[in-house]
Amino acid sequence: MDRNVYYIEAGEPFLSVLVDGIDKHLTYKNLQLKDSTIYLPNRRAVTSLKEAFLNYYNKKALLMPTILPIGDLDDQELMFELAESKNFSPSDSLPPMPNIQRRLLLTKLVLAVEKDNCSLVEASQLAFMLGKFIDQVQTDRLSFDNLENLVPNKYSEHWQKTLNFLKIVGKEWPNIIQELGFSDPIERRNQLLINQIQSWSESPPQGLVVAAGSTGSIPATADLLCCIEQLPNGVVILPGLNVDTIRESHNKLEPTHPQYFMDKLLTKMDVKCH
C-alpha cells in the first residue's frame, strides 16, 4: 500500500494486531500513546480497544489515547477542540434531538397534513419512515430539491400522496429542530466531521491520529479518512481488505461487493495496491 494506509487481513484478531501495530508505529515515530487519537466505528469497539491496550501493556492503569467512535462524535473532548477553531459555530453545540421526541414531532407534522386520511398509529408509522428517510438523505448528503427521484419505490405507495409535504419538511426540518434547541443526529455528525477536517487543515495535530476499522461507506466518514491519510502523523487501517480483488477490479466492483467501499475509498485517496 502507498503512504499512510495499511490493512489487517480478514481472520486476523483485529484489535490485537491494531494495538501491536500502533505500539510499533509510536516507537518508530517517537510519539506518545497518551497524545494519540484513534477513531473506531462504534462505542463497542472503543471499549474493546481500551481493554486490548490494558492487556497488551499488562497494566491496570495506563494513560490512554483519545479513542472516539467515528459514527457518534458527541464527546466533550472533540467539542472542546472544535470550539478552539474558527470553523466552530454555536449550532454545532446543540444536542441531538432524542429519538422519541423526534418521532413525536414528526408524527405531529404528519397529522397536520394527513389528519383526515390516517389514524394516530398510521401517522406514527409514517413519522418513523420519514425519520429514516431524512437520516438516509443526510447520510448520503443528497438534496431534497430532487425528491421525486430520491424516494425509493418501496416508499412510493405510502408517500407519493404527500410528496409536497416531504419537500417542505425536508427543507425546513433543520430549522424546525434548531428553533427547539436541538440538532439532527446525522447532520450534526456530518458537520462535526467537516469542522474536524477544517480544524486539522489549519493546525495538524502533533500526535498520532489513527482511523481503524472503517470502510468509508458513509461519505462524511470517507472525507475524514482521506484527511487523516494526509496528516503528517496520520494512519488509516482498513479491515479485511483483499488486495488481489482491489488490484484486479480496476474500479469496477458492484456496490453490493464487500470490497466496494474500500475500493472507492482507495480511489478517492489515489492510493494504489501493490
C-alpha positions as CSV (number, residue, x, y, z in Angstrom):
1,M,0.0,0.0,0.0
2,D,1.0,3.6,-0.6
3,R,1.7,6.3,2.0
4,N,-0.2,6.0,5.4
5,V,-2.7,3.3,4.5
6,Y,-2.5,-0.2,5.9
7,Y,-4.9,-3.1,6.3
8,I,-5.5,-6.0,8.6
9,E,-6.4,-9.2,6.8
10,A,-9.8,-10.9,7.4
11,G,-9.5,-13.6,10.0
12,E,-6.8,-11.8,12.0
13,P,-7.6,-10.7,15.5
14,F,-8.2,-7.1,14.5
15,L,-7.8,-5.3,17.8
16,S,-4.7,-7.3,18.9
17,V,-3.0,-6.6,15.6
18,L,-4.1,-3.0,15.8
19,V,-2.6,-2.4,19.2
20,D,0.7,-4.1,18.3
21,G,0.9,-2.0,15.1
22,I,0.2,1.2,17.0
23,D,2.9,0.4,19.6
24,K,5.5,-0.2,16.9
25,H,4.5,2.9,15.0
26,L,4.7,5.1,18.1
27,T,8.2,3.7,18.7
28,Y,9.3,4.3,15.1
29,K,7.9,7.8,15.1
30,N,9.0,8.6,18.7
31,L,5.4,9.6,19.6
32,Q,3.5,9.0,22.8
33,L,0.4,6.9,23.2
34,K,-1.3,9.4,25.5
35,D,-1.0,12.1,22.8
36,S,-2.7,9.9,20.2
37,T,-6.2,9.9,18.8
38,I,-7.9,6.8,17.5
39,Y,-11.2,6.7,15.6
40,L,-13.2,3.4,15.6
41,P,-16.5,2.5,14.0
42,N,-18.6,2.4,17.2
43,R,-18.6,2.6,21.0
44,R,-18.4,-1.2,21.4
45,A,-15.1,-1.1,19.5
46,V,-13.9,1.8,21.7
47,T,-14.5,-0.3,24.9
48,S,-12.8,-3.3,23.4
49,L,-9.8,-1.4,22.3
50,K,-9.3,0.1,25.7
51,E,-9.3,-3.5,27.1
52,A,-6.8,-4.6,24.4
53,F,-4.4,-1.8,25.3
54,L,-4.5,-2.8,29.0
55,N,-3.9,-6.4,28.1
56,Y,-1.1,-5.5,25.7
57,Y,0.8,-3.4,28.2
58,N,-0.1,-5.7,31.1
59,K,-1.1,-2.7,33.2
60,K,-4.1,-1.9,35.4
61,A,-3.5,1.8,34.9
62,L,-2.5,3.4,31.6
63,L,-2.5,6.8,30.1
64,M,-4.9,6.0,27.3
65,P,-5.1,7.7,24.0
66,T,-8.2,9.6,23.0
67,I,-10.5,7.0,21.4
68,L,-13.6,8.1,19.6
69,P,-16.4,6.3,17.9
70,I,-16.4,7.8,14.4
71,G,-20.2,7.4,14.0
72,D,-21.1,9.1,17.3
73,L,-19.0,12.2,17.7
74,D,-20.6,13.8,20.7
75,D,-17.7,13.6,23.0
76,Q,-16.8,16.7,25.0
77,E,-13.1,16.4,24.1
78,L,-14.0,16.8,20.4
79,M,-16.4,19.6,21.1
80,F,-13.7,21.4,23.1
81,E,-11.2,21.0,20.4
82,L,-13.6,22.3,17.7
83,A,-14.5,25.3,19.9
84,E,-10.9,26.5,19.6
85,S,-11.3,26.6,15.8
86,K,-12.8,29.5,13.9
87,N,-14.9,26.9,12.0
88,F,-16.9,26.2,15.1
89,S,-20.4,27.7,15.2
90,P,-22.9,27.8,18.1
91,S,-25.3,25.4,16.3
92,D,-22.6,22.7,16.4
93,S,-23.0,22.5,20.2
94,L,-26.8,21.8,20.0
95,P,-27.6,18.4,21.4
96,P,-29.2,15.8,19.1
97,M,-32.9,15.6,19.5
98,P,-33.9,12.4,21.4
99,N,-35.4,9.8,19.2
100,I,-38.8,9.6,20.9
101,Q,-39.2,13.4,20.8
102,R,-38.2,13.5,17.2
103,R,-40.7,10.8,16.3
104,L,-43.5,12.6,18.2
105,L,-42.7,15.9,16.4
106,L,-42.7,14.2,13.0
107,T,-46.0,12.5,13.9
108,K,-47.5,15.8,14.8
109,L,-46.4,17.2,11.4
110,V,-47.8,14.2,9.5
111,L,-51.1,14.6,11.3
112,A,-51.3,18.3,10.5
113,V,-51.3,17.4,6.8
114,E,-52.9,14.0,6.8
115,K,-55.4,14.3,9.7
116,D,-58.3,13.2,7.5
117,N,-56.5,10.4,5.9
118,C,-54.7,8.5,8.6
119,S,-55.0,7.5,12.2
120,L,-52.6,8.3,15.0
121,V,-51.0,4.9,14.6
122,E,-50.6,5.3,10.9
123,A,-49.2,8.8,11.4
124,S,-46.7,7.4,13.9
125,Q,-45.6,4.8,11.4
126,L,-45.2,7.4,8.6
127,A,-43.2,9.5,11.0
128,F,-40.9,6.6,11.7
129,M,-40.4,6.1,8.0
130,L,-40.0,9.8,7.4
131,G,-37.3,10.0,10.1
132,K,-35.4,7.1,8.5
133,F,-35.7,8.7,5.1
134,I,-34.3,12.1,6.4
135,D,-31.4,10.2,8.0
136,Q,-30.6,8.4,4.7
137,V,-30.7,11.6,2.7
138,Q,-28.4,13.4,5.2
139,T,-26.1,10.4,5.4
140,D,-25.7,10.3,1.6
141,R,-25.5,14.1,1.5
142,L,-28.3,14.3,-1.1
143,S,-30.7,17.1,-1.7
144,F,-34.4,17.3,-1.1
145,D,-34.7,19.5,-4.2
146,N,-34.9,16.4,-6.4
147,L,-37.2,14.4,-4.1
148,E,-39.1,12.7,-6.9
149,N,-36.0,10.8,-7.8
150,L,-34.9,10.2,-4.3
151,V,-37.9,8.4,-2.9
152,P,-37.3,4.6,-3.3
153,N,-40.1,2.5,-4.8
154,K,-40.7,0.8,-1.5
155,Y,-41.8,4.2,-0.1
156,S,-43.9,5.4,-3.0
157,E,-47.1,3.7,-2.1
158,H,-47.1,5.4,1.3
159,W,-45.6,8.7,0.4
160,Q,-46.3,9.8,-3.1
161,K,-49.6,11.4,-2.0
162,T,-47.6,13.6,0.4
163,L,-44.7,14.4,-1.8
164,N,-45.1,18.2,-1.4
165,F,-45.2,17.7,2.4
166,L,-42.0,15.8,2.3
167,K,-40.3,18.5,0.3
168,I,-41.3,21.1,2.8
169,V,-40.3,19.0,5.8
170,G,-37.0,18.1,4.1
171,K,-36.0,21.7,3.6
172,E,-37.4,23.1,6.8
173,W,-36.7,20.3,9.2
174,P,-33.2,21.5,10.3
175,N,-34.7,25.0,11.1
176,I,-37.6,23.4,12.9
177,I,-35.5,21.4,15.3
178,Q,-32.8,24.2,15.7
179,E,-35.5,26.6,16.9
180,L,-36.3,24.0,19.5
181,G,-32.7,23.9,20.7
182,F,-31.7,20.6,19.0
183,S,-29.8,19.3,16.0
184,D,-30.4,16.3,13.8
185,P,-28.0,13.4,14.8
186,I,-26.8,12.7,11.2
187,E,-26.4,16.3,10.2
188,R,-24.7,17.0,13.4
189,R,-22.2,14.2,12.8
190,N,-21.6,15.4,9.3
191,Q,-20.9,18.9,10.4
192,L,-18.6,17.8,13.2
193,L,-16.6,15.8,10.8
194,I,-16.4,18.7,8.4
195,N,-15.3,21.0,11.2
196,Q,-12.7,18.5,12.3
197,I,-11.2,18.3,8.8
198,Q,-11.1,22.1,8.6
199,S,-9.5,22.3,12.0
200,W,-6.8,19.9,11.1
201,S,-6.1,21.7,7.8
202,E,-5.4,24.8,9.8
203,S,-3.4,23.1,12.5
204,P,-2.4,19.4,12.0
205,P,-2.2,17.5,15.3
206,Q,1.3,16.7,16.6
207,G,0.3,13.3,18.0
208,L,-0.6,10.1,16.1
209,V,-4.1,10.0,14.5
210,V,-5.4,6.6,13.6
211,A,-8.7,5.7,11.8
212,A,-9.2,1.9,12.1
213,G,-11.9,-0.5,11.1
214,S,-14.0,1.9,8.9
215,T,-14.5,1.3,5.2
216,G,-15.6,4.8,4.2
217,S,-19.2,3.7,3.3
218,I,-20.5,7.0,4.7
219,P,-19.4,10.0,2.6
220,A,-18.6,12.2,5.6
221,T,-16.5,9.4,7.1
222,A,-14.7,8.8,3.8
223,D,-13.7,12.5,3.8
224,L,-12.3,12.2,7.3
225,L,-10.3,9.1,6.4
226,C,-8.9,10.9,3.4
227,C,-7.9,13.8,5.6
228,I,-6.2,11.5,8.2
229,E,-4.3,9.8,5.5
230,Q,-2.8,13.2,4.5
231,L,-1.8,14.2,8.0
232,P,2.0,14.0,8.9
233,N,1.2,11.6,11.7
234,G,-2.0,10.1,10.3
235,V,-2.7,6.4,9.7
236,V,-5.7,4.7,8.1
237,I,-6.1,1.0,8.8
238,L,-8.7,-0.9,6.7
239,P,-10.5,-4.0,7.9
240,G,-10.3,-7.2,5.8
241,L,-9.0,-5.5,2.6
242,N,-8.4,-8.1,-0.2
243,V,-5.5,-6.6,-2.1
244,D,-5.8,-9.0,-5.0
245,T,-9.5,-8.2,-5.5
246,I,-8.9,-4.5,-5.4
247,R,-5.9,-4.7,-7.8
248,E,-7.8,-6.8,-10.3
249,S,-11.1,-4.9,-10.1
250,H,-10.0,-1.8,-12.0
251,N,-12.6,0.2,-10.0
252,K,-15.5,-1.8,-11.5
253,L,-16.8,-3.6,-8.4
254,E,-20.5,-3.6,-7.9
255,P,-22.0,-1.7,-4.9
256,T,-23.1,-5.0,-3.4
257,H,-19.5,-6.3,-3.3
258,P,-18.0,-6.4,0.2
259,Q,-14.8,-4.6,-1.0
260,Y,-16.7,-1.9,-3.0
261,F,-16.5,0.9,-0.4
262,M,-12.8,0.3,0.3
263,D,-12.1,0.2,-3.4
264,K,-13.9,3.5,-3.8
265,L,-12.1,5.0,-0.8
266,L,-8.7,4.0,-2.1
267,T,-9.5,5.6,-5.4
268,K,-10.6,8.8,-3.7
269,M,-7.3,8.7,-1.8
270,D,-5.4,7.9,-5.0
271,V,-3.7,5.0,-3.2
272,K,-2.6,2.0,-5.2
273,C,-2.4,-1.6,-4.0
274,H,0.9,-3.2,-4.8
